[in-house]
């Protein structure tokens, strides 16, 4: 035999104290007369005495107790304002209790299950897509390595025969001077200059592939950057004179020696000077400056060339990146020089950047940390 | 130069497990990153940390000591932590073998199958992880497209074993010679006897068994 009264008391105690449902006793005027513990936790400890409009969200007609009771125990979705500020939607049922109405609001289990399984599915899909992304990325890296290896091998294997051609054309030019027609001498000179260009291109390709494959090794030695710049100016003076461009380098300060890779920095200086000369008009000046400030040595190569449009500056330091600006004497470029400069400088933990204005010229800046002891950060 | 590999100590495991039960994603990630920085063996990470902790949480759930929500969050955290191993996993040299790994239809527990795919990847296999709840037709299309040497199927719940047999037969009709490996918690208390009629199907109940199988194929 079930003791119904004891059962009612037990259930009542459970609803009031422990049940995870909202229980509200509403007066006929809609004022909240009683709330269980869970309701007070969700809606606020001061929920009793409030009119139901302050608790139930209703964007159209105000809720009325008699109207809610008329639907009987049919569940209806209603949202309530909670202490957290986020509204909560519950499935509410309304029961007549004497002159009052009991509102019971439970979490919609179906909705919760839909939410749960939806979230789990979305999470799994995200995890699977991310895995696929990592996998494809790794495949791309492998492909890039294969490409670099191929480029390196091709450049290396091409270098020898082209070197041989360059040598032979040198011999022919020297030995046959005066014996061949002007046209034939011009052909031989042209052959020589083309092979020189190809050799430079192959050297650049070899440098880039070595850098891309992580094979760039710095041979750090204490060196005088001013001497390196002087040497670069001297080496490029022939080209500058041929184009009637003035190379101006007047060091103002003594910059102490610091650790760098002299051969690589010489390459940087040569690339920057070569670029400046390539894109400068005859009769202009290419100015080189070296300064030190707060532990950094900054080299600047400034030209009075055509300048580079701001929208194209991002292409400058990328491999094979070319802008719309062409060389003033038709010199060829494949766009590797500045990419190599950037890699070398970054390997030194330095920085390279450019200021440029169309019609006024460009200034390329290289900043290097003046490392005095190896192992310094 | 061979770098010595760190072991997963019991103390470290417990620290990880406490974070996992608490749903503390950052705590779990911290332990995992420390292990990876200390050059932990990836296989050991998967077996002795991820798998062991998920099995332990599963056992706690069976004893009603944690909720199913805790178990789901733990699975989600673990799946997220697999990413930390991916830079190593996907950069190993390829061995030329391919596998497609999937969970049968109505199977939503995918992390075990994913670990199988990942450990094969670590051995240089090219693996294609199809995911949870894979309809038969989708799986067959993937097999046609990827032409794997092996197809791996995961079943966690024993009443999905029937679906597994349907998938095996569907694959067999399309490609009689394709090796199939199966595994999952559904085989924990038997179930292998249902595979007797399919001699080309191998049940691999543990990740160790998977290693032996893979070595035999390489």
Interface residues (C-beta under 8 A of the other chain):
Chain A: X116 X120 X121 X123 X124 X125 X127 X128 X130 X131 X132 X134 X135 X137 X138 X139 X141 X142
Chain B: X69 X72 X76 X79 X80 X82 X83 X86 X87 X89 X90 X91 X94 X108 X110 X114 X121 X129 X131 X132
